């Protein structure tokens, strides 16, 4: 493939540790009849091994300089399709469904500068997937695994916990990459739940409430949630707190997934009862 240099602007750090690569492949447990989406294949180290396991591999790469090398290499394999595109803009159903029916696994060493945005996209498109095996910056992984009332706990924690079972697979040291990053990495497994962990009544409203609750972490729920249009109506927010049994003086980071669900369901019921405009 020649000398391919990592681009800092794209958050590239190529995985070069053969043991780590093998462990990711083992963790993915790819069966012969399964489909795999790989995000950011880089120089194709994971892609080549995935192609030996899966029925079909679609590898999405944004770096236009890497794409021709990938197509000449792993892209020449019958089971691999290399796609030039930005994963944040790619129409995933439009890309994957015509290639092969059935749910897909995701295996990826995500660019750390867009990992949170990519996770939000996977949440939105979760019916496409059975499982995600993702390498992330350790700090991001700790946020996803964090309990309430910790500084790591946040929007991404809550939204992921609603739809995934998440478990730590293993840690990866900086020396496993070239160039060597300044942070440790972690591989996590995300199992897509067959249904949301809890009934939140209105998932879009749930996301709005969760994001607003963390929008100003040092402020109370009352001050954060009054910015939501439907809750700013006279007296409405007071009733929400009273009926949900949640103290308006708490901060968003102290609420469990169940409590966020309770808040949302309370608003949904109050809308049905005519307390808020639809």
Legacy VTK file of the C-alpha trace (Angstrom):
# vtk DataFile Version 3.0
C-alpha trace
ASCII
DATASET POLYDATA
POINTS 278 float
0.000 0.000 0.000
3.005 2.266 0.300
3.520 4.875 2.990
0.196 6.195 4.254
0.517 8.915 6.853
-2.162 9.515 9.442
-3.965 12.841 9.193
-4.375 14.697 12.450
-7.310 16.687 11.057
-9.237 13.436 10.581
-8.342 12.097 14.014
-6.426 9.191 12.505
-4.328 6.814 14.578
-3.730 3.542 12.756
-3.996 0.365 14.824
-0.802 -1.651 14.330
-0.798 -4.092 17.249
-1.579 -7.548 15.875
-2.677 -8.876 19.259
-5.203 -6.070 19.695
-6.511 -6.626 16.163
-6.938 -10.343 16.858
-8.722 -9.613 20.138
-11.176 -7.267 18.419
-11.941 -9.950 15.831
-12.487 -12.501 18.603
-14.738 -10.093 20.508
-16.871 -9.500 17.411
-17.764 -13.217 17.119
-18.635 -12.750 13.457
-20.440 -15.737 11.957
-20.285 -16.814 8.314
-23.822 -15.583 7.622
-23.415 -12.170 9.280
-22.883 -8.736 7.752
-20.356 -6.228 9.082
-20.146 -2.460 8.789
-16.671 -1.115 9.456
-16.225 2.600 10.055
-12.844 4.143 9.339
-10.988 1.066 8.071
-7.776 3.069 7.724
-5.218 0.792 6.115
-7.497 -2.257 6.235
-5.921 -4.246 9.077
-9.292 -5.187 10.566
-11.067 -5.346 7.210
-8.922 -8.157 5.864
-9.632 -10.381 8.861
-13.320 -9.504 8.938
-13.607 -10.521 5.295
-12.518 -14.045 6.259
-15.375 -14.298 8.750
-18.379 -12.387 7.409
-20.767 -12.894 4.531
-20.360 -9.219 3.618
-18.224 -6.311 4.844
-18.993 -2.692 3.986
-16.100 -0.408 4.940
-16.838 3.340 5.027
-13.750 5.552 4.731
-13.749 9.363 4.551
-10.054 9.869 3.679
-9.999 10.175 -0.113
-6.298 9.278 -0.172
-6.919 5.951 1.563
-9.895 4.857 -0.530
-8.022 3.857 -3.726
-5.474 1.881 -1.701
-8.246 0.098 0.175
-10.063 -0.705 -3.066
-6.916 -2.114 -4.606
-6.236 -4.185 -1.493
-9.118 -5.465 0.654
-11.655 -4.017 -1.780
-10.637 -6.615 -4.346
-12.012 -9.352 -2.083
-15.425 -10.676 -3.078
-16.992 -10.046 0.330
-15.726 -6.456 0.795
-17.171 -3.192 -0.482
-15.198 -0.012 0.191
-17.343 3.123 0.303
-15.964 6.651 0.208
-18.126 8.695 2.552
-18.542 10.604 5.790
-20.212 8.250 8.276
-22.036 11.224 9.825
-23.721 11.981 6.494
-24.127 8.519 5.001
-27.699 7.240 4.670
-27.127 3.987 6.550
-30.421 2.259 5.634
-29.904 3.287 2.012
-26.329 1.996 2.068
-26.745 -1.304 3.913
-30.213 -2.610 3.115
-29.651 -3.018 -0.659
-26.301 -4.740 -0.099
-27.640 -7.578 2.031
-30.774 -8.159 4.066
-30.596 -8.838 7.779
-29.099 -6.992 10.709
-25.493 -5.863 10.713
-22.679 -5.857 13.223
-20.499 -2.778 13.491
-16.778 -3.157 14.077
-14.822 0.077 14.224
-11.846 1.958 15.561
-13.736 5.249 15.605
-11.975 8.552 14.951
-11.955 10.005 18.451
-12.860 13.516 17.327
-16.302 12.393 16.076
-17.001 9.348 18.246
-19.896 10.911 20.170
-21.624 12.064 16.978
-21.198 8.605 15.458
-22.761 7.016 18.546
-25.779 9.316 18.256
-26.131 8.176 14.642
-25.972 4.511 15.648
-28.663 5.152 18.271
-30.931 6.644 15.606
-30.307 3.725 13.242
-30.207 0.917 15.809
-32.865 -1.285 14.083
-30.193 -1.980 11.451
-27.776 -3.498 13.959
-27.463 -6.442 16.313
-24.221 -5.421 18.013
-21.471 -2.802 17.917
-17.827 -3.498 18.798
-16.235 -0.072 19.078
-12.845 1.233 20.074
-13.141 4.612 21.736
-11.054 6.997 23.743
-11.019 5.627 27.295
-12.532 8.853 28.614
-15.570 8.414 26.340
-15.891 4.785 27.381
-15.886 5.781 31.050
-18.702 8.228 30.367
-20.782 5.484 28.781
-20.289 3.178 31.754
-20.673 5.861 34.435
-23.332 5.764 37.180
-25.463 8.822 38.059
-23.991 11.560 40.274
-20.553 11.332 38.691
-18.878 13.906 36.477
-18.627 11.364 33.640
-22.384 10.698 33.571
-24.114 12.676 30.821
-26.422 12.814 27.822
-24.646 10.078 25.892
-24.685 7.805 28.950
-28.442 8.082 29.355
-29.374 7.810 25.677
-27.117 4.798 25.119
-28.352 3.080 28.268
-31.920 3.273 27.007
-31.184 1.219 23.886
-27.966 -0.766 24.506
-26.417 -3.195 26.927
-22.823 -1.921 27.175
-19.847 -3.825 28.516
-16.132 -3.267 28.650
-14.141 -5.727 26.540
-10.539 -4.594 27.101
-8.245 -1.572 27.372
-5.749 -0.612 24.668
-2.492 1.219 25.325
-1.322 4.152 23.159
1.651 2.101 21.918
-0.776 -0.012 19.864
-1.222 2.859 17.389
0.808 4.870 14.924
1.140 7.725 15.484
0.999 7.112 19.229
-1.924 9.037 20.780
-1.726 10.751 24.156
-4.694 8.825 25.567
-5.616 5.253 26.421
-8.363 3.535 24.458
-11.089 1.067 25.316
-13.057 -1.510 23.348
-16.731 -1.709 24.283
-19.512 -4.050 23.214
-22.948 -2.526 22.594
-25.741 -5.091 22.344
-28.832 -3.595 20.766
-31.843 -4.262 22.983
-34.927 -5.763 21.286
-36.943 -2.903 22.813
-36.079 0.175 24.837
-34.986 -0.683 28.362
-37.825 1.450 29.705
-41.009 2.918 28.249
-40.344 6.627 27.809
-43.649 7.440 26.148
-42.191 9.729 23.481
-38.571 9.065 22.567
-38.056 12.406 20.863
-39.350 14.235 23.932
-37.168 12.018 26.118
-34.075 13.118 24.173
-35.089 16.781 24.470
-35.549 16.482 28.236
-32.266 14.600 28.751
-30.257 17.059 26.655
-31.823 20.052 28.387
-31.154 18.526 31.831
-27.418 18.412 31.112
-27.246 21.691 29.173
-26.049 23.596 32.256
-24.653 21.016 34.629
-24.233 23.418 37.546
-27.872 24.504 37.408
-30.954 22.797 38.816
-33.416 20.775 36.786
-35.908 23.614 37.170
-33.564 26.115 35.518
-32.570 23.680 32.778
-36.033 22.401 31.866
-37.823 25.753 31.837
-36.018 26.405 28.529
-38.144 23.717 26.835
-41.043 25.457 25.110
-43.888 23.248 26.285
-42.601 23.262 29.878
-42.300 27.040 30.048
-46.080 27.402 30.085
-47.441 28.861 33.316
-47.492 26.324 36.124
-46.766 23.400 33.869
-43.266 22.657 35.012
-44.284 22.786 38.664
-46.934 20.130 37.997
-44.412 17.947 36.162
-42.127 17.849 39.177
-44.989 17.306 41.594
-46.538 14.464 39.613
-43.248 12.726 38.836
-42.072 12.954 42.448
-38.744 14.490 41.443
-37.276 17.423 43.371
-36.935 20.426 41.054
-33.791 21.466 42.962
-31.806 18.427 41.839
-29.290 18.513 39.007
-29.677 16.465 35.862
-26.574 14.400 36.556
-28.242 12.903 39.652
-31.193 11.390 37.788
-31.280 7.711 36.893
-32.584 6.407 33.577
-35.806 5.450 35.386
-36.249 9.005 36.675
-35.721 10.501 33.217
-38.341 8.051 31.950
-40.703 9.121 34.755
-40.246 12.794 33.885
-40.961 12.170 30.209
-43.972 9.964 30.846
-45.389 12.597 33.182
-45.161 15.235 30.459
-46.689 12.844 27.914
-49.636 12.129 30.219
-50.136 15.805 31.018
-50.243 16.570 27.302
-52.939 13.938 26.862
-54.837 15.519 29.734
-54.651 18.928 28.051
-52.202 20.532 30.478
-49.879 21.487 27.612
-50.427 22.479 24.013
-49.722 19.654 21.583
LINES 1 279
278 0 1 2 3 4 5 6 7 8 9 10 11 12 13 14 15 16 17 18 19 20 21 22 23 24 25 26 27 28 29 30 31 32 33 34 35 36 37 38 39 40 41 42 43 44 45 46 47 48 49 50 51 52 53 54 55 56 57 58 59 60 61 62 63 64 65 66 67 68 69 70 71 72 73 74 75 76 77 78 79 80 81 82 83 84 85 86 87 88 89 90 91 92 93 94 95 96 97 98 99 100 101 102 103 104 105 106 107 108 109 110 111 112 113 114 115 116 117 118 119 120 121 122 123 124 125 126 127 128 129 130 131 132 133 134 135 136 137 138 139 140 141 142 143 144 145 146 147 148 149 150 151 152 153 154 155 156 157 158 159 160 161 162 163 164 165 166 167 168 169 170 171 172 173 174 175 176 177 178 179 180 181 182 183 184 185 186 187 188 189 190 191 192 193 194 195 196 197 198 199 200 201 202 203 204 205 206 207 208 209 210 211 212 213 214 215 216 217 218 219 220 221 222 223 224 225 226 227 228 229 230 231 232 233 234 235 236 237 238 239 240 241 242 243 244 245 246 247 248 249 250 251 252 253 254 255 256 257 258 259 260 261 262 263 264 265 266 267 268 269 270 271 272 273 274 275 276 277
